[in-house]
Amino acid sequence: MKIKQISVFLENKKGRLYEALTAIAKEGVNIRALTIADTSDFGILRMIVNNPELAKKALEEAGFTTKITSVIAVGVKDQPGGLAEVLKILYEGDINVEYLYAFVEKSGEEAIVVLRTDNLDKTVNLLQQAGVKLFSSTDIESL
Amino acid sequence: MVKRYFRPEIELLSRDALKELQFKRLKKIINKVYNLVPHYREKFKRAGVKPSNLKSLEDIRLFPFTTREDLFVDYPFGLLAEPLEKVVRLHTSSGTTGKPKALFFSKEDIKAQAELIARSLVMSGATASDILQNSMTYGLFTGALVMHYGAELLGMLVIPAGPGNTERQIELMQTFGTTCIHMTPSYALYVATIIQERGIRPGIDIKLKRAYLGAEPYSEETRRKIETMLKVEVYNCYGLSEMGGPGVGFECPAKDGLHIWEDAFLVEVVNPNTGEPLNPGEVGELVLTTLNRTAMPLIRYRTKDLTTLLEGPCHCGRTHIKIARILGRADDMFIVRGVNIFPQQIEGVLMSIKGVAQNYQIILEGYDEMTIKVEIDREFFDGRIERILKLREEITERLRQALQVRPKVELVEPGTLPISEGKAKRVIDKRVL
């Protein structure tokens, strides 16, 4: 159960992030989670939004370079050790985490964490076997 | 393939006969300027030479160079070797500062230059049934008008489109079935990109066969890119207003150097710093003498263009000498940490790396720091940061190998660097020395 993430290549230039966010806001796209990976001269903005295709279209029309990729959204107990518990499963399954970031809102008593690993299919299987809650695109849209 | 020539008796003339013809014409023109142009007479006197010192073609080296500064002595008519009534056309060439260079042509000059173009077009395989869309700037600039006259002389249908207005350019290509285009390479890249974006299919919706690209230097990689994108044969053409515009140097189908019509020009390549002649294979400044220009002959004119002479017979059968593609302007050359660098070297490396888009910019700043901004290719971005970091590393390393200087490479979003419809500005020097 994977969900779609939109990535945007951003030059390290004043106002560029603002312009990207404005472009999707104009289309009524809502951001559920976001993170920026940055280097000295460029960054990559990664977002989970309620409508990735619309966001992609809006961003490309505004001249941005984008890519939609798959990630996993995991429900994590909002208590000490909650995230570690999930990571332990991946570690024991010999899976590398490329990056992760958290949702702003919670779903009930759970925090939602976005995960990208070097083997998404295996990650999904392992987590499902372990009874970890994974969120679908529909879940995300209805949050 | 059938080999066709516009003036076979000149184009295939033996080297010896060609040199004889050159010497005859050189003697005549040296005498003419000495007798009719006070500025040349003065210069010759100061250099201690007389026309009678010219005993062989090599003796041209005894005579002083003409530089762009000479064009501004007794401006604008000072270098005329014919009365004004013989002059029928003015072209100017924008100098970077101040007044434009003023170049004058007689009826014979216009005809002669048109013939050089016609020879060149036939050399590329064009015939009277081709349709040329001329997308260079008409007006004071030589680029469009001179090509126009040459194409008409051959009998092509010429569409005087002029530059810019890309939508209309594409529409003209579609409506009239343009087979040949004449424009700058940077504009050709731009037009090709728009054609691709619109989903117009080269070879089906537009039927271009040849692109004559000139007026700014470009690399072999850029040529290949345009050839693939537009499904055309790209022919490099070289010219400068001082030498009558385009038609000075032109590629044949061998695409291995540009022939210079030696019945019209005496060709030298010299060390840009010392003026000493260089051997074939050595890169230096191209120096040209007009051999049959009547209104405003130029003797040993310093073109500021960097190239090298390529000797030896050519597949196409023409005996006229070839020069390598222009490597840059003697002015464009910049020095970073003591190393001479031409923008073309950088372009060559960039265009051969996958993941790089068309535009780049070279910024010199601080204490001899060179930053190269490179647009990434939209298709290359897959959301992973490692992939981009690796690309940056690859570009840096390849440039370091080619230039012997390690640049700082900055990757920028596609479409953010200036694309020019004329001469692209690639180097920004902010160094304060």
Interface residues (C-beta under 8 A of the other chain):
Chain A: Q5 S7 F9 L10 E11 A37 T39 D41 F42 I44 R46 G63 F64 T65 T66 K67 T69 E98
Chain B: I376 R378 F381 D382 G383 R384 I385 I388 L389 E410 L411 V412 E413 P414 G415 T416
